[in-house]
Amino acid sequence: MGIRIGVCGTGSFARAFIPLFQAHPAVDEVVLADLLPDRLAEQAAHFGVARTVDSLDALCDSDVDAIALFTQRHLHGPQTLQALAAGKHVYCAVPIANTEAEIRAIVQAVADTRLIYMTGETSYYYPATLYCRSRFRAGDFGRFVYGEGQYYHDMAHGFYEAYQHSGGAEWKRVAGIPPMHYPTHSVSMILSVTGAHVTHVSCLGFDDQHEDGVFRPGANLWDNPYSNQTALMRTSDGGMMRINEFRRVGWKGLASVQMSLFGTQGCYQEQANAQAWVTLADGPEDVTALLETRNLPVEKTAGVHEAVLQDYHMSVSQVHSVERLPREFAGLRNGHHGSHQFLADDFVKAVVTGSLPPNHVWAAARYCLPGLIAHQSSLQEGAMLPLPDLGDPPADWPLLDLDTKLQ
Ligand SMILES: NC(=O)c1ccc[n+]([C@@H]2O[C@H](COP(=O)([O-])OP(=O)(O)OC[C@H]3O[C@@H](n4cnc5c(N)ncnc54)[C@H](O)[C@@H]3O)[C@@H](O)[C@H]2O)c1
């Protein structure tokens, strides 16, 4: 018998995952929940979903085994804790939470209950990350020296629409979230390759002057004045990282999330729409074609910016192991550089087998905490701050064998 998954939040991002959960052979039923009845009814009709409920509360009271949260990013912490307290396994779109206290509470709840928690970190399955992880494990990088991770996403490329879509008249209160409160795409690209964690961070912020008034003290829930933030981080393996989180930047590239990684023996360098591998012995090898994911034709969707839609309509690259995916996924959309199908499959397999997905709660904490502390540092004009580390998963909790086949 398969599992029942409740998808909470039927805004724009959930639409990329509902068909994947529906198609997975180990999922018996997908239930939808949203606070907005019209949106909920429309999405249920679109995806042919029979059962809907009107809130996360109702989903927690229902018989679903797992809840997949696709709600606004500042709600994830309390909602995850609520779902875990109701005995549900949790998949949550990034970030894990908005405060250190929430992250600590989630890690503790998972450790106590042994429920599956997974952060939906799309960067984990980006071609560049897969390529570097494989090379790093093979020793081709040597020792990690330095990594650059960046997420460049101007407000004009879909964020106005995204925040107004669910935020109503109060949308600026949430849109002004500190960029470093959403660090996980860029931080995870480096840490999921090296396996280290951040020990110290120093960060500076760009004082926003834009007429939209989103990033201003008093205008948002965090009194945040910064639209762009740059952090320098020390990692536990003795290396260094530079993370850029920019929301006001004249940038339009194929990939808004990018990384470069330098080791003592080899380096991976990413620039606008081009990627190269370099070693001490050999000059640049162009790996752009190897790591390319192709956009599928975009279906226009009211209220969703074209740049965001492009992200949801991508296929796989040559470095994705599609053979591990359920064959039922063949032909379905696979957004964010081929990552969606792998994330959906990881979660279902983890719940069914009781083993830890790669993006488990301890990894999620390491992807997010550096940004939360970075923001504090930027408010102190770059003070170097130490970082708490919430440790590794318990040794007796096995990691998921990603090649597990489920019927
Ligand atoms: N690459 C990525 O990983 C990526 C990309 C896009 C979005 N995201 C994340 O996905 C999440 C969703 O983004 P989106 O653009 O779809 O947001 P959205 O605002 O379009 O949708 C959120 C939905 O959640 C619903 N909701 C909130 N609280 C609820 C509750 N208690 N019960 C039931 N429904 C509730 C809202 O009514 C809304 O319909 C965000 O956290 C965002 O950060 C991640």
The ligand as an SDF file (V2000), in Angstrom:
LIG
                    3D

 44 48  0  0  0  0  0  0  0  0999 V2000
   13.6620   26.8340   -6.3780 N   0  0  0  0  0  0  0  0  0  0  0  0
   12.8980   26.7140   -5.3080 C   0  0  0  0  0  0  0  0  0  0  0  0
   13.2080   25.9320   -4.4390 O   0  0  0  0  0  0  0  0  0  0  0  0
   11.6450   27.5390   -5.1650 C   0  0  0  0  0  0  0  0  0  0  0  0
   11.0830   28.1880   -6.2710 C   0  0  0  0  0  0  0  0  0  0  0  0
    9.8780   28.8760   -6.1020 C   0  0  0  0  0  0  0  0  0  0  0  0
    9.2620   28.9210   -4.8460 C   0  0  0  0  0  0  0  0  0  0  0  0
    9.8700   28.3080   -3.7880 N   0  0  0  0  0  0  0  0  0  0  0  0
    9.2360   28.3260   -2.4560 C   0  0  0  0  0  0  0  0  0  0  0  0
    7.9550   27.7280   -2.5530 O   0  0  0  0  0  0  0  0  0  0  0  0
    7.0780   28.3250   -1.6170 C   0  0  0  0  0  0  0  0  0  0  0  0
    5.7770   28.6610   -2.3000 C   0  0  0  0  0  0  0  0  0  0  0  0
    5.9950   29.6600   -3.2910 O   0  0  0  0  0  0  0  0  0  0  0  0
    4.8100   30.1530   -4.2240 P   0  0  0  0  0  0  0  0  0  0  0  0
    5.3820   31.1490   -5.1500 O   0  0  0  0  0  0  0  0  0  0  0  0
    4.0630   28.9920   -4.7650 O   0  0  0  0  0  0  0  0  0  0  0  0
    3.8770   30.9020   -3.1340 O   0  0  0  0  0  0  0  0  0  0  0  0
    2.3790   31.3550   -3.2740 P   0  0  0  0  0  0  0  0  0  0  0  0
    2.2160   32.5700   -2.4410 O   0  0  0  0  0  0  0  0  0  0  0  0
    2.0060   31.4250   -4.7350 O   0  0  0  0  0  0  0  0  0  0  0  0
    1.5240   30.1770   -2.6270 O   0  0  0  0  0  0  0  0  0  0  0  0
    1.4680   29.9170   -1.2430 C   0  0  0  0  0  0  0  0  0  0  0  0
    0.1010   29.3460   -0.9380 C   0  0  0  0  0  0  0  0  0  0  0  0
    0.1010   28.8170    0.3940 O   0  0  0  0  0  0  0  0  0  0  0  0
   -1.2220   29.0230    0.9210 C   0  0  0  0  0  0  0  0  0  0  0  0
   -1.1990   28.9150    2.3950 N   0  0  0  0  0  0  0  0  0  0  0  0
   -0.4820   29.6480    3.2770 C   0  0  0  0  0  0  0  0  0  0  0  0
   -0.7640   29.2690    4.5440 N   0  0  0  0  0  0  0  0  0  0  0  0
   -1.6460   28.2470    4.4520 C   0  0  0  0  0  0  0  0  0  0  0  0
   -2.2910   27.4380    5.4140 C   0  0  0  0  0  0  0  0  0  0  0  0
   -2.1110   27.5980    6.7390 N   0  0  0  0  0  0  0  0  0  0  0  0
   -3.1420   26.4600    4.9900 N   0  0  0  0  0  0  0  0  0  0  0  0
   -3.3650   26.2710    3.6510 C   0  0  0  0  0  0  0  0  0  0  0  0
   -2.7550   27.0360    2.6940 N   0  0  0  0  0  0  0  0  0  0  0  0
   -1.9070   28.0100    3.0910 C   0  0  0  0  0  0  0  0  0  0  0  0
   -1.5680   30.4240    0.4160 C   0  0  0  0  0  0  0  0  0  0  0  0
   -2.9510   30.6970    0.4880 O   0  0  0  0  0  0  0  0  0  0  0  0
   -1.0140   30.3820   -1.0140 C   0  0  0  0  0  0  0  0  0  0  0  0
   -2.0020   29.9600   -1.9520 O   0  0  0  0  0  0  0  0  0  0  0  0
    7.8160   29.5270   -1.0420 C   0  0  0  0  0  0  0  0  0  0  0  0
    8.2720   29.2060    0.2280 O   0  0  0  0  0  0  0  0  0  0  0  0
    9.0050   29.7220   -1.9370 C   0  0  0  0  0  0  0  0  0  0  0  0
   10.1290   30.1680   -1.2190 O   0  0  0  0  0  0  0  0  0  0  0  0
   11.0330   27.6140   -3.9310 C   0  0  0  0  0  0  0  0  0  0  0  0
  1  2  1  0
  2  3  2  0
  2  4  1  0
  4  5  1  0
  4 44  2  0
  5  6  2  0
  6  7  1  0
  7  8  2  0
  8  9  1  0
  8 44  1  0
  9 10  1  0
  9 42  1  0
 10 11  1  0
 11 12  1  0
 11 40  1  0
 12 13  1  0
 13 14  1  0
 14 15  2  0
 14 16  1  0
 14 17  1  0
 17 18  1  0
 18 19  2  0
 18 20  1  0
 18 21  1  0
 21 22  1  0
 22 23  1  0
 23 24  1  0
 23 38  1  0
 24 25  1  0
 25 26  1  0
 25 36  1  0
 26 27  1  0
 26 35  1  0
 27 28  2  0
 28 29  1  0
 29 30  1  0
 29 35  2  0
 30 31  1  0
 30 32  2  0
 32 33  1  0
 33 34  2  0
 34 35  1  0
 36 37  1  0
 36 38  1  0
 38 39  1  0
 40 41  1  0
 40 42  1  0
 42 43  1  0
M  CHG  2   8   1  16  -1
M  END
$$$$
